[in-house]
Amino acid sequence: MVVHRHCRPLTHFSTLLCIGALLAKAEPFDENILNLQAEASEAIARWKDTFVQQCIAKTPKVRVLAVADQVWAQDAGGATLGLCATAYSLKKHGGTPEDFGVLGLKHAGPENARTKAYWKWVFEGRLGIPRPDIPSDKLMKVMHIASLLVLDYLDLGLEDDNTIVIMLDAFDTLFQGSLDQVKQTFCEMQWKSRLDDFLLQPKYGPYAPNRGPRAEAWNEKVIFSAEENCYPWPNYHDKVARDDWYYGLRSSSKLEIPITADRSIFGDDVCFELERYSRGDRRFLNAGGIAARVKDLRNFLFLNSKLIQLGEFLDQGAYQRLMVLRPDMVLLDVEAHFFLNLHRAPKAAGEPFEGNCWREDHLNLPLTIHNHTPMVIHFNGNGKGIYNKCRRAMLGEHLKLRSCSDYIDLDNLWNVSKARETIRRRVRLR
């Protein structure tokens, strides 16, 4: 690489900083500008190649995790949802039962000694609060705290820290791509995020406003699927003036959320705060799809558990609050490389996706957007209205939805002594 005489190529990062500084000082018509720009482009290309190769090389495997309290369910709109369809769609694209681990089937079973011990541990042992007076088989339906089950599993230390986890909604997701594409896509998205952070450095310095501290080690981010809607917070798409939204406007406006020592927002500001970090039609966090390394997801879910401890008993609401507090930890999949959410906000134009599976006279699969094929389709919200037709088009008419063997039940690995040891280990590490 030819580098300007004032910029020694110690690292790709330092070279770009030096070239950027020279560009900032150059006169508008300085003949050296084109040379400097070419050198910067070459440095960026080399940096990307090095980063992506190293990122892929340190990834031992990819694992899919889902949380479910039952194998199948009938949606109010008539959709027959189930984790067997999700598991079979993964199998169709080369996945195995060992790739797909499910949590919650035993933990959310009928009240017995095991389920009592588990939920007593979750609430009293992990969160330090009394267990709610809700039967075991109703807890996950009422409280929506799947993240705690995943955190418990990751804390067991059974997965390599560098394994990439794809965490999904168990019932209303279907794979239309292979896990083989995960490493490349994940690493390229992390690279793009890192470059974006780098480009903010000259303007904002090490602490960009309202973005939180930028770790010099540049840990990889937790990738969330993105959607048009800002559920569960009230926002201008829905203009909820009463409390029939999950978090009604009146109740949210009274919820104060500290951001920094000298700045707070209220619940009805959360959607606008989230828009500071993403652009486009799909610019809001959705909890139905997550991609992250085990170590980063575990740290994120641990911080998230502190919000649950404070009473935020809805995962998506807690994730969004944590994104407001720590935007440096989160990356939204706004271009749907991993996850395409099908819910459309009322009267929102949105960028169209190509293909369909709901017109029998014109099947066109897989669904694509931005000239690429998302790995997972998430039939969230009003997207469930086309789930049955899409499932049949993708997987056939005779798929067994009420029982299957295409996943591993991970609840069998939990016991209270292992769980207590994870807490003791966390305390020792502090």
C-alpha positions as CSV (number, residue, x, y, z in Angstrom):
1,M,0.0,0.0,0.0
2,V,1.3,3.5,-1.0
3,V,0.8,5.7,2.0
4,H,1.3,9.5,2.3
5,R,4.8,10.3,3.5
6,H,3.4,11.7,6.7
7,C,1.3,8.6,7.5
8,R,3.3,5.6,8.6
9,P,1.2,2.4,8.2
10,L,1.3,1.2,11.8
11,T,-2.2,-0.1,11.7
12,H,-5.2,0.4,9.3
13,F,-6.9,2.5,12.0
14,S,-3.9,4.8,12.7
15,T,-3.3,5.2,8.9
16,L,-6.9,6.3,8.4
17,L,-6.8,8.7,11.3
18,C,-3.6,10.3,9.8
19,I,-5.1,10.5,6.3
20,G,-8.3,12.0,7.7
21,A,-6.4,14.6,9.5
22,L,-4.5,15.6,6.4
23,L,-7.7,15.7,4.4
24,A,-9.2,18.0,7.0
25,K,-6.3,20.4,6.6
26,A,-6.0,20.3,2.8
27,E,-7.1,23.2,0.6
28,P,-10.3,22.6,-1.4
29,F,-8.3,22.3,-4.7
30,D,-5.2,20.7,-3.4
31,E,-4.0,18.2,-6.0
32,N,-3.0,15.8,-3.1
33,I,-6.6,15.3,-2.1
34,L,-7.3,12.7,-4.8
35,N,-4.2,10.8,-3.8
36,L,-5.2,10.9,-0.1
37,Q,-8.8,9.8,-0.9
38,A,-7.5,6.8,-2.9
39,E,-5.1,5.9,-0.1
40,A,-8.0,6.1,2.4
41,S,-10.2,3.8,0.2
42,E,-7.4,1.3,-0.1
43,A,-6.8,1.4,3.7
44,I,-10.5,0.8,4.3
45,A,-10.7,-2.1,1.9
46,R,-7.6,-3.8,3.5
47,W,-9.0,-3.1,7.0
48,K,-12.3,-4.7,6.1
49,D,-10.7,-7.8,4.6
50,T,-8.5,-8.3,7.7
51,F,-11.4,-7.7,10.1
52,V,-13.8,-10.0,8.4
53,Q,-11.3,-12.8,8.0
54,Q,-10.3,-12.6,11.7
55,C,-13.9,-12.4,12.7
56,I,-14.8,-15.5,10.8
57,A,-11.7,-17.4,11.9
58,K,-12.5,-17.0,15.6
59,T,-16.1,-18.3,15.2
60,P,-16.3,-22.0,16.2
61,K,-20.0,-22.5,15.3
62,V,-23.5,-21.0,15.0
63,R,-26.3,-22.0,17.3
64,V,-30.0,-21.2,17.2
65,L,-31.9,-20.7,20.5
66,A,-35.6,-20.2,20.9
67,V,-37.9,-20.0,23.9
68,A,-41.3,-21.6,24.0
69,D,-43.8,-22.6,26.7
70,Q,-45.6,-25.0,24.4
71,V,-45.0,-26.8,21.0
72,W,-47.8,-25.1,19.1
73,A,-50.6,-22.6,19.4
74,Q,-53.5,-21.2,17.5
75,D,-53.4,-17.5,16.9
76,A,-56.5,-15.4,17.4
77,G,-56.5,-14.7,13.7
78,G,-56.4,-18.4,12.8
79,A,-52.7,-19.0,12.2
80,T,-51.4,-22.3,13.5
81,L,-48.0,-21.4,14.9
82,G,-45.4,-23.7,16.2
83,L,-41.7,-24.3,16.8
84,C,-41.8,-27.5,14.7
85,A,-42.4,-25.4,11.6
86,T,-39.4,-23.2,12.6
87,A,-37.3,-26.3,13.3
88,Y,-38.3,-27.9,10.0
89,S,-37.6,-24.8,8.0
90,L,-34.0,-24.8,9.4
91,K,-33.7,-28.5,8.6
92,K,-34.8,-27.9,5.1
93,H,-31.8,-25.5,4.7
94,G,-29.3,-27.9,6.1
95,G,-29.7,-27.5,9.8
96,T,-29.7,-30.3,12.4
97,P,-31.5,-30.8,15.7
98,E,-28.2,-30.1,17.4
99,D,-28.2,-26.6,15.8
100,F,-31.6,-25.7,17.3
101,G,-32.0,-25.6,21.0
102,V,-35.3,-24.8,22.7
103,L,-35.7,-23.4,26.3
104,G,-38.9,-23.3,28.4
105,L,-40.9,-26.4,27.5
106,K,-40.3,-27.9,30.9
107,H,-39.8,-24.7,32.9
108,A,-43.2,-23.5,31.8
109,G,-44.9,-26.8,32.4
110,P,-47.5,-27.6,35.0
111,E,-46.7,-26.7,38.6
112,N,-44.5,-29.3,40.2
113,A,-41.3,-29.5,42.3
114,R,-39.0,-28.8,39.4
115,T,-40.9,-25.8,38.0
116,K,-41.3,-24.4,41.5
117,A,-37.6,-24.7,42.0
118,Y,-36.8,-23.1,38.7
119,W,-39.0,-20.0,39.0
120,K,-38.1,-19.6,42.7
121,W,-34.5,-19.5,41.5
122,V,-35.2,-17.0,38.6
123,F,-37.1,-14.5,40.8
124,E,-35.5,-14.9,44.2
125,G,-32.0,-16.2,43.3
126,R,-31.3,-14.1,40.1
127,L,-33.6,-11.1,40.4
128,G,-33.8,-10.8,44.2
129,I,-37.6,-10.2,44.1
130,P,-40.5,-12.4,45.3
131,R,-42.0,-14.8,42.7
132,P,-45.3,-13.5,41.4
133,D,-48.4,-15.5,42.4
134,I,-48.8,-16.9,38.9
135,P,-48.8,-20.6,38.0
136,S,-45.7,-21.9,36.2
137,D,-47.5,-22.6,33.0
138,K,-48.8,-19.0,32.8
139,L,-45.7,-17.1,33.8
140,M,-44.2,-16.7,30.4
141,K,-47.5,-15.7,28.8
142,V,-48.1,-13.0,31.4
143,M,-44.6,-11.6,31.9
144,H,-42.8,-12.1,28.5
145,I,-39.3,-12.6,30.0
146,A,-37.8,-15.2,27.6
147,S,-34.4,-13.4,28.0
148,L,-34.0,-14.7,31.5
149,L,-34.2,-18.3,30.3
150,V,-31.5,-17.6,27.6
151,L,-29.3,-15.8,30.2
152,D,-29.6,-18.8,32.5
153,Y,-28.6,-21.2,29.8
154,L,-25.6,-19.1,28.6
155,D,-24.5,-18.7,32.2
156,L,-24.0,-22.5,32.4
157,G,-20.9,-22.1,30.3
158,L,-21.8,-24.8,27.9
159,E,-21.3,-22.7,24.8
160,D,-18.0,-21.3,23.5
161,D,-17.8,-17.5,24.1
162,N,-17.2,-16.9,20.4
163,T,-20.1,-19.0,19.2
164,I,-22.6,-16.9,17.3
165,V,-26.1,-17.3,18.7
166,I,-29.2,-16.7,16.6
167,M,-32.0,-16.1,19.1
168,L,-35.5,-16.3,17.7
169,D,-39.2,-16.1,18.5
170,A,-40.1,-19.8,18.5
171,F,-43.5,-19.8,16.9
172,D,-43.8,-17.2,14.1
173,T,-40.4,-17.4,12.3
174,L,-39.3,-19.5,9.3
175,F,-35.9,-19.9,7.8
176,Q,-35.3,-19.3,4.1
177,G,-31.5,-19.5,4.2
178,S,-28.8,-21.6,5.7
179,L,-26.7,-21.1,8.8
180,D,-23.7,-21.3,6.5
181,Q,-24.2,-17.6,5.6
182,V,-24.3,-16.4,9.2
183,K,-20.5,-16.0,9.8
184,Q,-19.9,-13.9,6.7
185,T,-23.1,-11.7,7.2
186,F,-22.4,-11.2,10.9
187,C,-18.8,-10.2,10.4
188,E,-19.6,-7.8,7.5
189,M,-22.3,-6.1,9.6
190,Q,-19.9,-5.8,12.5
191,W,-17.3,-4.3,10.2
192,K,-19.8,-1.7,8.8
193,S,-20.8,-0.7,12.3
194,R,-17.2,-0.3,13.3
195,L,-16.5,1.9,10.3
196,D,-19.5,4.0,11.1
197,D,-18.2,4.5,14.6
198,F,-14.8,5.3,13.2
199,L,-16.2,8.0,10.9
200,L,-17.9,9.6,13.9
201,Q,-14.5,9.9,15.7
202,P,-13.1,13.0,14.0
203,K,-16.3,14.9,14.6
204,Y,-17.2,13.8,18.1
205,G,-14.1,12.4,19.7
206,P,-14.1,9.3,21.9
207,Y,-17.5,10.1,23.4
208,A,-20.1,10.8,20.6
209,P,-23.1,12.7,22.0
210,N,-25.8,10.5,23.3
211,R,-24.2,7.3,22.0
212,G,-22.5,6.2,25.2
213,P,-18.8,5.5,25.7
214,R,-17.1,3.9,22.8
215,A,-15.0,1.0,24.1
216,E,-11.5,1.2,22.7
217,A,-11.4,-2.5,22.4
218,W,-14.5,-2.2,20.1
219,N,-16.4,-5.2,21.3
220,E,-18.8,-6.6,18.7
221,K,-22.4,-5.5,19.0
222,V,-25.7,-7.4,19.6
223,I,-27.6,-7.4,16.3
224,F,-31.4,-7.0,16.7
225,S,-34.0,-7.3,14.0
226,A,-35.7,-4.1,13.1
227,E,-39.3,-3.1,12.4
228,E,-41.4,-0.2,11.3
229,N,-43.4,-0.1,14.6
230,C,-42.1,1.1,18.0
231,Y,-44.0,-1.5,20.0
232,P,-44.6,-1.4,23.0
233,W,-44.1,2.3,23.4
234,P,-46.7,4.8,22.2
235,N,-45.4,6.7,19.1
236,Y,-46.5,8.8,16.2
237,H,-47.3,5.9,13.9
238,D,-50.2,4.8,16.1
239,K,-51.0,8.1,17.9
240,V,-52.4,6.2,20.9
241,A,-54.2,8.7,23.1
242,R,-55.5,6.2,25.6
243,D,-54.2,3.1,27.5
244,D,-55.2,0.4,25.0
245,W,-51.6,0.1,23.6
246,Y,-49.4,-2.2,25.6
247,Y,-47.8,0.9,27.3
248,G,-50.5,3.5,27.0
249,L,-49.6,7.1,26.3
250,R,-50.9,8.2,29.7
251,S,-48.9,5.7,31.7
252,S,-45.8,6.0,29.6
253,S,-45.7,9.8,30.0
254,K,-45.3,9.3,33.7
255,L,-42.4,6.8,33.5
256,E,-39.1,8.6,33.9
257,I,-36.0,6.9,32.4
258,P,-32.6,8.3,33.4
259,I,-30.2,8.4,30.5
260,T,-27.2,10.1,32.1
261,A,-26.5,11.7,35.5
262,D,-28.0,15.0,34.2
263,R,-30.5,13.8,31.6
264,S,-33.8,11.9,31.6
265,I,-36.6,11.1,29.2
266,F,-40.1,9.8,29.7
267,G,-41.7,6.7,28.3
268,D,-43.5,8.6,25.5
269,D,-40.1,9.9,24.3
270,V,-38.5,6.4,23.9
271,C,-39.4,6.0,20.2
272,F,-38.0,9.4,19.3
273,E,-34.8,8.7,21.3
274,L,-34.4,5.4,19.4
275,E,-34.6,7.3,16.1
276,R,-31.3,9.0,17.0
277,Y,-29.5,5.8,16.2
278,S,-31.2,4.3,13.1
279,R,-32.7,5.6,9.8
280,G,-35.1,4.1,7.3
281,D,-38.5,2.5,7.5
282,R,-37.4,-0.3,9.7
283,R,-35.6,1.7,12.4
284,F,-37.0,0.3,15.7
285,L,-35.8,-2.6,17.7
286,N,-37.7,-5.9,17.5
287,A,-37.0,-8.7,19.9
288,G,-38.0,-11.5,17.5
289,G,-34.5,-12.0,16.1
290,I,-31.1,-11.5,17.7
291,A,-27.6,-12.4,16.4
292,A,-24.6,-12.1,18.8
293,R,-21.6,-13.8,20.2
294,V,-22.3,-15.8,23.4
295,K,-20.1,-13.5,25.5
296,D,-21.7,-10.3,24.2
297,L,-25.3,-11.6,24.4
298,R,-24.7,-12.9,27.9
299,N,-23.4,-9.4,29.0
300,F,-26.3,-7.7,27.3
301,L,-28.9,-10.0,28.8
302,F,-27.3,-9.6,32.3
303,L,-27.7,-5.8,32.0
304,N,-31.2,-6.3,30.7
305,S,-32.1,-8.4,33.8
306,K,-31.4,-5.4,35.9
307,L,-34.3,-3.6,34.1
308,I,-36.5,-6.6,34.6
309,Q,-35.6,-6.4,38.3
310,L,-36.9,-2.9,38.3
311,G,-40.3,-4.0,36.9
312,E,-39.8,-4.0,33.1
313,F,-41.5,-7.4,32.6
314,L,-41.6,-7.2,28.8
315,D,-38.5,-8.2,27.0
316,Q,-38.9,-5.9,24.0
317,G,-39.6,-2.9,26.2
318,A,-36.5,-3.7,28.3
319,Y,-34.3,-4.2,25.3
320,Q,-35.4,-0.8,23.9
321,R,-34.7,0.9,27.3
322,L,-31.3,-0.7,27.4
323,M,-30.6,0.5,23.8
324,V,-31.4,4.0,24.9
325,L,-29.0,3.6,27.8
326,R,-26.2,1.8,25.9
327,P,-26.6,2.4,22.1
328,D,-22.9,1.4,21.8
329,M,-23.9,-2.2,22.5
330,V,-26.7,-2.5,19.9
331,L,-26.8,-2.8,16.1
332,L,-30.2,-2.9,14.2
333,D,-30.6,-5.0,11.1
334,V,-32.3,-2.2,9.3
335,E,-31.6,-3.7,5.8
336,A,-32.9,-7.1,6.9
337,H,-29.8,-9.2,6.2
338,F,-30.7,-11.6,8.9
339,F,-34.3,-10.9,9.8
340,L,-37.3,-9.6,7.8
341,N,-40.2,-8.5,10.0
342,L,-43.5,-8.6,8.1
343,H,-45.6,-6.4,10.3
344,R,-46.5,-3.2,8.5
345,A,-47.2,0.0,10.5
346,P,-50.6,1.5,9.7
347,K,-50.5,3.7,6.6
348,A,-46.7,3.3,6.4
349,A,-45.3,3.0,2.8
350,G,-42.1,1.2,3.7
351,E,-39.7,-0.2,1.2
352,P,-41.4,-3.2,-0.6
353,F,-40.0,-6.7,-0.4
354,E,-40.2,-8.9,-3.5
355,G,-41.9,-12.2,-3.8
356,N,-44.9,-13.6,-2.1
357,C,-46.3,-16.8,-0.7
358,W,-49.9,-15.7,-0.2
359,R,-51.2,-15.8,-3.8
360,E,-51.7,-19.4,-4.8
361,D,-51.7,-18.4,-8.5
362,H,-48.3,-16.7,-8.2
363,L,-45.9,-18.2,-5.7
364,N,-42.5,-16.5,-5.7
365,L,-40.1,-17.5,-3.0
366,P,-37.9,-16.7,-1.2
367,L,-38.9,-13.3,-0.1
368,T,-36.2,-10.7,-0.9
369,I,-35.5,-7.1,0.0
370,H,-32.7,-4.7,-1.0
371,N,-31.6,-7.4,-3.6
372,H,-30.7,-9.9,-0.9
373,T,-32.5,-12.8,0.8
374,P,-33.1,-12.4,4.6
375,M,-32.2,-15.6,6.4
376,V,-35.3,-15.6,8.7
377,I,-38.9,-14.3,8.0
378,H,-40.7,-13.1,11.2
379,F,-44.4,-13.0,11.0
380,N,-44.9,-10.5,13.7
381,G,-48.0,-8.4,14.3
382,N,-50.3,-8.3,11.3
383,G,-47.8,-10.4,9.4
384,K,-49.4,-13.5,11.1
385,G,-52.3,-13.0,8.7
386,I,-50.2,-14.7,5.9
387,Y,-48.3,-17.2,8.1
388,N,-50.4,-20.2,7.2
389,K,-50.1,-19.7,3.5
390,C,-46.4,-18.9,3.6
391,R,-45.7,-21.9,5.8
392,R,-47.6,-24.2,3.4
393,A,-45.8,-22.7,0.4
394,M,-42.4,-23.0,2.0
395,L,-42.7,-26.4,3.8
396,G,-45.7,-28.2,2.2
397,E,-49.2,-29.1,3.3
398,H,-48.6,-32.1,5.5
399,L,-46.1,-30.8,8.0
400,K,-46.7,-32.1,11.6
401,L,-47.0,-29.1,13.8
402,R,-47.9,-30.7,17.2
403,S,-44.9,-32.8,17.7
404,C,-41.4,-33.2,16.1
405,S,-37.9,-34.2,16.9
406,D,-36.0,-31.5,15.0
407,Y,-34.8,-29.6,18.1
408,I,-32.9,-30.2,21.4
409,D,-34.8,-29.5,24.7
410,L,-32.2,-27.6,26.7
411,D,-34.2,-27.4,29.9
412,N,-32.8,-30.8,30.8
413,L,-29.4,-29.2,31.3
414,W,-30.6,-26.9,34.2
415,N,-30.4,-27.6,37.9
416,V,-30.4,-25.2,40.8
417,S,-26.8,-26.0,42.0
418,K,-25.4,-25.1,38.6
419,A,-27.5,-21.9,38.6
420,R,-26.2,-20.9,42.0
421,E,-22.7,-21.4,40.9
422,T,-23.1,-19.0,38.0
423,I,-24.1,-16.3,40.4
424,R,-21.2,-17.0,42.7
425,R,-18.9,-16.9,39.6
426,R,-20.3,-13.5,38.6
427,V,-19.7,-12.1,42.1
428,R,-16.1,-13.4,42.1
429,L,-15.5,-11.7,38.7
430,R,-16.6,-8.2,40.0
